[in-house]
């Protein structure tokens, strides 16, 4: 009995490399995981009481709230791997207009921190995240250690993709 060869699950068959079919499978996984993650954070934020934020706004709000330290735009962009500072600046203005972040000038630099309203929103988001997502992790049968290892791998892969982007830009 001949065994049927398993077809890779990819988004773009024309990109499949004989050297690494698995990379194409990973990229498809990243695409659908990214879209699911973006949909999740938007819906979680809507349930938290703030329906008008896009994924970038949400990630920036959480980053500004991180460790309760004021941050410069450059630091936020570095932490979130955002290349275009204008994107971050636009989100920060939007968040400030909604009363979620505040700006403090220190010398020539603007520093951003969460307002009391922004902190409360982040805490509400955390509660919903715990109820809807963290508690559901057990269903996967995946342990926290495995998730931590996957996180390390994804951070390493982001460095490879950044390096490849620089190489492609120089062609």
N, CA and C of each residue as an Amber inpcrd file, in Angstrom:
protein
   513
   0.8410000  -1.1650000   0.0000000   0.0000000   0.0000000   0.0000000
   0.8940000   1.2380000   0.0000000   0.6800000   2.1260000  -0.9510000
   1.5080000   3.3290000  -1.0190000   0.9250000   4.4100000  -0.1250000
   1.8250000   5.0920000   0.5430000   1.4010000   6.1400000   1.4440000
   1.3180000   7.4480000   0.6680000   0.2120000   8.1510000   0.8130000
   0.0130000   9.4180000   0.1280000   0.9020000  10.4850000   0.7710000
   1.6320000  11.2130000  -0.0740000   2.5230000  12.2550000   0.4420000
   1.6850000  13.4210000   0.9710000   1.9930000  13.8220000   2.1910000
   1.2830000  14.9190000   2.8450000   1.6640000  16.2440000   2.1910000
   0.6530000  16.9870000   1.7830000   0.8770000  18.3080000   1.1980000
   1.1000000  19.3320000   2.3140000   2.0710000  20.1970000   2.1330000
   2.2800000  21.2360000   3.1600000   1.1000000  22.2070000   3.1760000
   0.8100000  22.7440000   4.3390000  -0.2480000  23.7450000   4.4800000
   0.4160000  25.1070000   4.4220000   0.2610000  25.7720000   3.2780000
   0.9250000  27.0450000   3.0220000  -0.0740000  28.0360000   2.4310000
   0.2760000  29.3130000   2.4600000  -0.6050000  30.3300000   1.8820000
  -0.2920000  30.5930000   0.4200000   0.9480000  30.3540000   0.0180000
   1.3850000  30.6800000  -1.3380000   2.2930000  29.5810000  -1.8530000
   1.7230000  28.6360000  -2.5880000   2.4960000  27.4720000  -3.0380000
   3.6830000  27.8640000  -3.9130000   3.5830000  28.9860000  -4.5910000
   4.6890000  29.4080000  -5.4620000   5.9250000  29.8440000  -4.6600000
   5.7670000  30.0450000  -3.3520000   6.9020000  30.4350000  -2.5130000
   7.5590000  29.2470000  -1.8110000   6.9620000  28.0720000  -1.9220000
   7.5050000  26.9010000  -1.2380000   8.8900000  26.5830000  -1.7950000
   9.8460000  26.4600000  -0.8970000  11.2250000  26.1630000  -1.2570000
  11.5100000  24.6910000  -1.0120000  12.1830000  24.0650000  -1.9370000
  12.6030000  22.6740000  -1.7300000  13.5870000  22.5810000  -0.5560000
  14.2990000  23.6800000  -0.2930000  15.2600000  23.6940000   0.8070000
  14.5650000  23.7070000   2.1680000  13.3570000  24.3090000   2.2230000
  12.6590000  24.3830000   3.5050000  11.1650000  24.5880000   3.2910000
  10.4810000  23.4950000   3.0710000   9.0200000  23.5440000   2.9950000
   8.4690000  24.0360000   4.3280000   9.1430000  23.6390000   5.3920000
   8.6960000  24.0000000   6.7410000   8.6430000  25.5100000   6.9590000
   9.5490000  26.2620000   6.3170000   9.5270000  27.7180000   6.4500000
   8.2340000  28.2830000   5.8760000   7.7950000  27.7470000   4.7480000
   6.5260000  28.1990000   4.1680000   5.3540000  27.8490000   5.0800000
   5.4130000  26.6810000   5.7130000   4.3680000  26.3040000   6.6650000
   4.3780000  27.2340000   7.8780000   5.5790000  27.5620000   8.3510000
   5.7030000  28.4860000   9.4750000   5.1330000  29.8570000   9.1080000
   5.4720000  30.3520000   7.9210000   4.9920000  31.6680000   7.5130000
   3.4720000  31.7060000   7.4330000   2.8720000  30.6270000   6.9420000
   1.4120000  30.5760000   6.9200000   0.8680000  30.5860000   8.3490000
   1.5070000  29.8340000   9.2270000   1.1040000  29.8440000  10.6320000
   1.2170000  31.2350000  11.2400000   2.2970000  31.9560000  10.9050000
   2.4660000  33.3260000  11.4020000   1.3630000  34.2450000  10.8850000
   1.0130000  34.0870000   9.6120000  -0.0350000  34.9190000   9.0080000
  -1.3560000  34.7300000   9.7350000  -1.7660000  33.4730000   9.8690000
  -3.0820000  33.2620000  10.4900000  -3.0490000  33.5480000  11.9910000
  -1.9190000  33.2790000  12.6470000  -1.8050000  33.6050000  14.0730000
  -1.8210000  35.1170000  14.2730000  -1.1260000  35.8620000  13.4100000
  -1.1090000  37.3190000  13.5100000  -2.5110000  37.8920000  13.3370000
  -3.2270000  37.3990000  12.3380000  -4.5840000  37.9050000  12.1150000
  -5.5100000  37.5390000  13.2680000  -5.3850000  36.3200000  13.7900000
  -6.2040000  35.9110000  14.9350000  -5.8470000  36.7360000  16.1670000
  -4.5540000  36.9670000  16.3860000  -4.1080000  37.7640000  17.5290000
  -4.6500000  39.1910000  17.4350000  -4.5410000  39.8000000  16.2440000
  -5.0500000  41.1670000  16.0680000  -6.5570000  41.2320000  16.3230000
  -7.2880000  40.2490000  15.8070000  -8.7360000  40.2020000  16.0260000
  -9.0280000  40.0590000  17.5290000  -8.2650000  39.1860000  18.1940000
  -8.4450000  38.9700000  19.6300000  -8.2180000  40.2520000  20.4250000
  -7.0950000  40.9370000  20.1920000  -6.8120000  42.1140000  21.0210000
  -7.8210000  43.2350000  20.7630000  -8.3130000  43.3400000  19.5360000
  -9.3440000  44.3490000  19.2630000 -10.6340000  44.0110000  20.0120000
 -11.0250000  42.7440000  19.9750000 -12.2740000  42.3380000  20.6350000
 -12.1340000  42.4060000  22.1590000 -10.9740000  42.0640000  22.6600000
 -10.7500000  42.1540000  24.1000000 -10.8070000  43.6180000  24.5400000
 -10.2050000  44.5000000  23.7570000 -10.2260000  45.9230000  24.1040000
 -11.6380000  46.4860000  23.9880000 -12.3900000  46.0310000  22.9940000
 -13.7880000  46.4660000  22.8710000 -14.5760000  46.0330000  24.0960000
 -14.3690000  44.7870000  24.5310000 -15.0520000  44.2900000  25.7350000
 -14.6020000  45.0350000  26.9900000 -13.4020000  45.5860000  26.9370000
 -12.8750000  46.3560000  28.0690000 -13.4740000  47.7520000  28.1300000
 -14.1520000  48.1550000  27.0510000 -14.8060000  49.4590000  27.0420000
 -14.2260000  50.4620000  26.0740000 -13.2920000  50.0350000  25.2070000
 -12.6730000  50.9730000  24.2650000 -12.7120000  50.3580000  22.8580000
 -13.8150000  50.5800000  22.1280000 -13.9920000  49.9160000  20.8370000
 -13.2460000  50.5440000  19.6520000 -12.7000000  51.7070000  19.7970000
 -12.1600000  52.4280000  18.6410000 -10.6530000  52.3210000  18.4620000
 -10.0270000  51.3330000  19.0630000  -8.5760000  51.1910000  18.9370000
  -8.2240000  50.0720000  17.9640000  -7.2080000  50.3250000  17.1460000
  -6.7110000  49.2830000  16.2470000  -5.5830000  48.5220000  16.9620000
  -5.1180000  47.4190000  16.3810000  -4.0800000  46.6330000  17.0650000
  -2.8290000  47.4260000  17.4470000  -2.3790000  48.3080000  16.5860000
  -1.1860000  49.1050000  16.9090000  -1.4450000  49.9990000  18.1170000
  -2.6070000  50.6360000  18.1540000  -2.9670000  51.4850000  19.2980000
  -2.9520000  50.6760000  20.5900000  -3.5230000  49.4730000  20.5380000
  -3.6260000  48.6240000  21.7190000  -2.2450000  48.1970000  22.2120000
  -1.4010000  47.7670000  21.2810000  -0.0480000  47.3430000  21.6600000
   0.7480000  48.5060000  22.2330000   0.5890000  49.6750000  21.6570000
   1.3050000  50.8540000  22.1630000   0.7950000  51.2260000  23.5560000
  -0.5180000  51.1820000  23.7570000  -1.0630000  51.4850000  25.0840000
  -0.4830000  50.5360000  26.1350000  -0.4790000  49.2550000  25.8370000
   0.0760000  48.2920000  26.8000000   1.5730000  48.5180000  27.0150000
   2.2930000  48.8720000  25.9610000   3.7280000  49.1160000  26.1110000
   3.9900000  50.3570000  26.9520000   3.2100000  51.4080000  26.7490000
   3.3580000  52.6250000  27.5540000   3.0660000  52.3130000  29.0210000
   2.0920000  51.4470000  29.2600000   1.7210000  51.0920000  30.6350000
   2.7410000  50.1500000  31.2910000   3.5350000  49.4600000  30.4830000
   4.5020000  48.4660000  30.9530000   5.4620000  49.0440000  31.9930000
   5.5110000  48.4280000  33.1270000   6.3980000  48.7650000  34.2480000
   6.2010000  50.1840000  34.8070000   5.0900000  50.8200000  34.4140000
   4.7370000  52.1450000  34.9490000   5.8700000  53.1590000  34.8060000
   6.5960000  53.0680000  33.6810000   7.6730000  54.0320000  33.4010000
   7.3340000  54.8210000  32.1400000   7.5600000  56.1270000  32.1790000
   7.3470000  56.9590000  30.9980000   8.3400000  56.5550000  29.8990000
   7.8680000  56.6150000  28.6580000   8.6970000  56.1610000  27.5420000
   8.6990000  57.1770000  26.4050000   9.8250000  57.2140000  25.6890000
   9.9460000  58.0330000  24.4810000   9.3970000  57.2340000  23.3010000
   9.0420000  57.9370000  22.2360000   8.5550000  57.2770000  21.0220000
   9.5900000  56.2780000  20.5190000  10.8560000  56.6570000  20.5440000
  11.9130000  55.7600000  20.0520000  11.9520000  54.4610000  20.8510000
  11.7410000  54.5370000  22.1550000  11.7380000  53.3360000  23.0000000
  10.5440000  52.4370000  22.6810000   9.3980000  53.0490000  22.4830000
   8.1850000  52.2990000  22.1460000   8.3790000  51.5810000  20.8050000
   8.9010000  52.3010000  19.8260000   9.1520000  51.7030000  18.5040000
  10.1570000  50.5650000  18.6050000  11.1940000  50.7520000  19.3860000
  12.2060000  49.7070000  19.5600000  11.6000000  48.4650000  20.2060000
  10.8520000  48.6630000  21.2850000  10.2560000  47.5420000  22.0160000
   9.2700000  46.7440000  21.1690000   8.5130000  47.4290000  20.3280000
   7.4830000  46.7670000  19.5290000   7.9340000  46.4700000  18.0990000
   9.1940000  46.8010000  17.7960000   9.7500000  46.5790000  16.4550000
   8.9350000  47.3100000  15.3870000   8.5620000  48.5560000  15.6860000
   7.8500000  49.4070000  14.7350000   8.8920000  50.2510000  14.0160000
   8.9290000  50.1110000  12.7050000   9.9440000  50.8110000  11.9220000
   9.6050000  52.2850000  11.7080000   8.3370000  52.5780000  11.4860000
   7.9020000  53.9350000  11.1520000   7.4460000  54.6680000  12.4170000
   8.2480000  55.6190000  12.8780000   7.8970000  56.3490000  14.1050000
   6.6070000  57.1520000  13.9330000   6.2760000  57.5060000  12.6840000
   5.0370000  58.2600000  12.4600000   3.8160000  57.4340000  12.8470000
   3.8810000  56.1340000  12.6300000   2.7900000  55.2360000  13.0120000
   2.5880000  55.2800000  14.5230000   3.6720000  55.1900000  15.2680000
   3.5960000  55.2260000  16.7240000   3.1310000  56.5990000  17.2100000
   3.6500000  57.6510000  16.6160000   3.2690000  59.0090000  17.0040000
   1.7770000  59.2420000  16.7810000   1.2600000  58.7560000  15.6560000
  -0.1690000  58.8830000  15.3570000  -0.9980000  58.1700000  16.4270000
  -0.6060000  56.9470000  16.7780000  -1.3200000  56.1980000  17.8100000
  -1.2460000  56.9120000  19.1630000  -0.0830000  57.4250000  19.4980000
   0.0670000  58.1230000  20.7800000  -0.8180000  59.3690000  20.8440000
  -0.9240000  60.0820000  19.7420000  -1.8220000  61.2530000  19.7050000
  -3.2680000  60.8200000  19.9080000  -3.6400000  59.7420000  19.2370000
  -4.9980000  59.2050000  19.3680000  -5.2680000  58.7870000  20.8130000
  -4.3220000  58.0850000  21.4210000  -4.4750000  57.6350000  22.8110000
  -4.5480000  58.8160000  23.7730000  -3.7710000  59.8650000  23.4920000
  -3.8030000  61.0630000  24.3330000  -5.1540000  61.7680000  24.2090000
  -5.6590000  61.8420000  22.9860000  -6.9550000  62.4830000  22.7480000
  -8.0840000  61.7420000  23.4740000  -7.9480000  60.4220000  23.5930000
  -8.9380000  59.6170000  24.3100000  -8.7190000  59.6430000  25.8200000
  -7.6660000  60.3260000  26.2660000  -7.3830000  60.4370000  27.6940000
  -6.7490000  59.1930000  28.2990000  -6.1080000  58.3700000  27.4580000
  -5.5060000  57.1320000  27.9380000  -4.0250000  57.2710000  28.2410000
  -3.3570000  58.1940000  27.5640000  -1.9470000  58.4680000  27.8430000
  -1.7750000  59.9640000  28.0450000  -0.6900000  60.3060000  28.7030000
  -0.3510000  61.7170000  28.9220000   1.0910000  61.9350000  28.5010000
   1.3890000  63.1580000  28.1660000   2.7130000  63.5140000  27.6730000
   3.3930000  64.4480000  28.6570000   4.6820000  64.2240000  28.8490000
   5.4860000  65.1130000  29.6780000   6.7510000  65.4410000  28.8960000
   7.0460000  66.7150000  28.7770000   8.2380000  67.1530000  28.0610000
   9.4270000  67.1530000  29.0190000  10.5120000  66.4990000  28.6030000
  11.7620000  66.5090000  29.3630000  12.8530000  66.9150000  28.3920000
  13.2700000  68.1520000  28.5120000  14.2200000  68.6920000  27.5470000
  13.5440000  68.7970000  26.1940000  14.1620000  68.2310000  25.1730000
  13.5760000  68.2580000  23.8330000  12.6680000  67.0590000  23.5700000
  12.6350000  66.1330000  24.4850000  11.9690000  64.8390000  24.2700000
  10.6190000  64.7740000  24.9720000   9.6320000  64.1790000  24.3010000
   8.3400000  63.8990000  24.9160000   8.3620000  62.4900000  25.4980000
   7.8720000  62.3650000  26.7300000   7.7510000  61.0700000  27.3870000
   6.2660000  60.7860000  27.5950000   5.8950000  59.5420000  27.3550000
   4.4950000  59.1420000  27.4400000   4.2980000  58.1660000  28.5940000
   3.1880000  58.3500000  29.3050000   2.8080000  57.4350000  30.3800000
   1.2950000  57.2840000  30.3380000   0.8010000  56.2370000  30.9760000
  -0.6430000  56.0380000  30.9820000  -1.2880000  56.9250000  32.0380000
  -2.4510000  57.4370000  31.6880000  -3.2600000  58.1990000  32.6360000
  -3.9560000  57.2000000  33.5620000  -4.6550000  57.6920000  34.5510000
  -5.4240000  56.8040000  35.4310000  -6.4580000  56.0300000  34.6170000
  -7.0720000  56.6990000  33.6630000  -8.0560000  56.0360000  32.7950000
  -7.3840000  54.9390000  31.9600000  -6.2060000  55.2200000  31.4560000
  -5.4620000  54.2340000  30.6690000  -5.0540000  53.0350000  31.5060000
  -4.6150000  53.2900000  32.7390000  -4.2390000  52.1960000  33.6460000
  -5.4430000  51.3180000  33.9510000  -6.5890000  51.9400000  34.2150000
  -7.8040000  51.1780000  34.5220000  -8.2300000  50.3340000  33.3220000
  -8.1000000  50.8900000  32.1400000  -8.4440000  50.1460000  30.9240000
  -7.5230000  48.9440000  30.7480000  -6.2340000  49.1320000  30.9700000
  -5.2750000  48.0200000  30.8700000  -5.5830000  46.9270000  31.8860000
  -5.9930000  47.2990000  33.0860000  -6.3520000  46.3090000  34.1090000
  -7.6260000  45.5580000  33.7320000  -8.6000000  46.2690000  33.1740000
  -9.8340000  45.6190000  32.7280000  -9.5210000  44.6400000  31.6000000
  -8.6640000  45.0430000  30.6620000  -8.2290000  44.1720000  29.5670000
  -7.5870000  42.9070000  30.1420000  -6.7530000  43.0830000  31.1580000
  -6.0830000  41.9410000  31.7940000  -7.0980000  40.9580000  32.3700000
  -8.1330000  41.4760000  33.0270000  -9.1660000  40.6120000  33.5980000
  -9.8590000  39.7880000  32.5210000 -10.2120000  40.4350000  31.4310000
 -10.8890000  39.7430000  30.3310000  -9.9450000  38.7380000  29.6900000
  -8.6750000  39.1030000  29.5580000  -7.6670000  38.1950000  28.9990000
  -7.5460000  36.9360000  29.8640000  -7.5240000  37.1230000  31.1760000
  -7.4480000  35.9860000  32.0920000  -8.6440000  35.0620000  31.9080000
  -9.8380000  35.6540000  31.8580000 -11.0650000  34.8580000  31.7620000
 -11.2090000  34.1450000  30.4180000 -10.8860000  34.8320000  29.3410000
 -11.1620000  34.2950000  28.0040000  -9.9990000  33.5500000  27.3680000
  -8.7910000  33.9040000  27.7070000  -7.6390000  33.3430000  27.0020000
  -6.7660000  32.4760000  27.9080000  -6.3180000  33.0260000  29.0080000
  -5.3840000  32.3000000  29.8700000  -6.0210000  31.0180000  30.3950000
  -7.2640000  31.1160000  30.8280000  -7.9390000  29.9260000  31.3480000
  -8.1310000  28.8650000  30.2630000  -8.2200000  29.2840000  28.9980000
  -8.4280000  28.3510000  27.8860000  -7.1390000  27.6480000  27.4530000
  -5.9910000  28.1040000  27.9150000  -4.7230000  27.4840000  27.5180000
  -4.6540000  26.0010000  27.8750000  -5.2610000  25.6160000  28.9600000
  -5.2470000  24.2220000  29.3870000  -5.8750000  23.2900000  28.3650000
  -6.8090000  23.8030000  27.5850000  -7.4830000  23.0060000  26.5600000
  -6.4920000  22.5430000  25.4970000  -5.4890000  23.3500000  25.2150000
  -4.4920000  23.0080000  24.1960000  -3.5800000  21.8670000  24.6350000
  -3.4680000  21.6880000  25.9130000  -2.5310000  20.6900000  26.4120000
  -1.0910000  21.1630000  26.3110000  -0.9190000  22.4560000  26.1440000
   0.4100000  23.0610000  26.0410000   0.7400000  23.7060000  27.3740000
   1.9230000  23.4120000  27.8800000   2.3390000  23.9790000  29.1530000
   2.9720000  25.3450000  28.9880000   3.0770000  26.0490000  30.0860000
   3.6820000  27.3780000  30.0660000   5.1360000  27.3410000  29.6050000
   5.8650000  26.2760000  29.9550000   7.2630000  26.1720000  29.5340000
   7.3570000  26.0780000  28.0080000   6.4720000  25.2950000  27.3900000
   6.4720000  25.1810000  25.9260000   6.1460000  26.5190000  25.2700000
   5.2220000  27.2450000  25.8570000   4.8650000  28.5650000  25.3330000
   6.0620000  29.5100000  25.4450000   6.7740000  29.4360000  26.5580000
   7.9790000  30.2610000  26.7390000   9.0450000  29.9410000  25.7050000
   9.2220000  28.6500000  25.4070000  10.2030000  28.2410000  24.3860000
   9.7840000  28.7470000  23.0090000   8.4960000  28.6720000  22.7170000
   7.9910000  29.1830000  21.4420000   8.2160000  30.6920000  21.3420000
   8.0120000  31.4020000  22.4380000   8.2350000  32.8540000  22.4560000
   9.6890000  33.1830000  22.1340000  10.6230000  32.4180000  22.7090000
  12.0480000  32.6340000  22.4100000  12.3360000  32.3940000  20.9390000
  11.7590000  31.3330000  20.3900000  11.9580000  31.0250000  18.9780000
  11.4080000  32.1370000  18.0890000  10.2310000  32.6400000  18.4130000
   9.6370000  33.7170000  17.6140000  10.4840000  34.9870000  17.6710000
  11.0300000  35.3090000  18.8450000  11.9080000  36.4900000  18.9440000
  13.1620000  36.2880000  18.1030000  13.7090000  35.0820000  18.1090000
  14.8930000  34.7880000  17.2880000  14.5580000  34.8950000  15.8000000
  13.4140000  34.3520000  15.4210000  12.9970000  34.4320000  14.0160000
  12.7840000  35.8770000  13.5740000  12.3000000  36.7190000  14.4810000
  12.0970000  38.1240000  14.1070000  13.4310000  38.7660000  13.7430000
  14.4890000  38.3830000  14.4440000  15.8220000  38.8850000  14.1090000
  16.2700000  38.4200000  12.7290000  15.9870000  37.1670000  12.4000000
  16.3360000  36.6610000  11.0550000  15.5620000  37.3950000   9.9700000
  14.2790000  37.6230000  10.2030000  13.4720000  38.3520000   9.2170000
  13.9490000  39.8000000   9.0810000  14.3270000  40.4390000  10.1960000
  14.8740000  41.8000000  10.1150000  16.1670000  41.8210000   9.3120000
  17.0210000  40.8520000   9.5500000  18.2860000  40.7590000   8.8230000
  18.0300000  40.5310000   7.3330000  17.0890000  39.6520000   7.0160000
  16.7440000  39.3880000   5.6160000  16.1450000  40.6410000   4.9580000
  15.3700000  41.4110000   5.7110000  14.8010000  42.6440000   5.1800000
  15.8820000  43.6490000   4.8260000  16.8920000  43.7570000   5.7000000
  18.0140000  44.6630000   5.4060000  18.7600000  44.1950000   4.1530000
  18.9630000  42.8860000   4.0370000  19.6430000  42.3570000   2.8590000
  18.8470000  42.6290000   1.5920000  17.5220000  42.4260000   1.6670000
  16.6710000  42.6580000   0.4910000  16.6710000  44.1400000   0.1080000
  16.7050000  45.0210000   1.1110000  16.6990000  46.4590000   0.8350000
  17.9760000  46.9070000   0.1350000  19.0470000  46.1400000   0.3030000
  20.3280000  46.5430000  -0.3180000  20.4910000  45.9880000  -1.7390000
  19.5420000  45.1830000  -2.2010000  19.6370000  44.6180000  -3.5530000
  19.3090000  45.6420000  -4.6200000
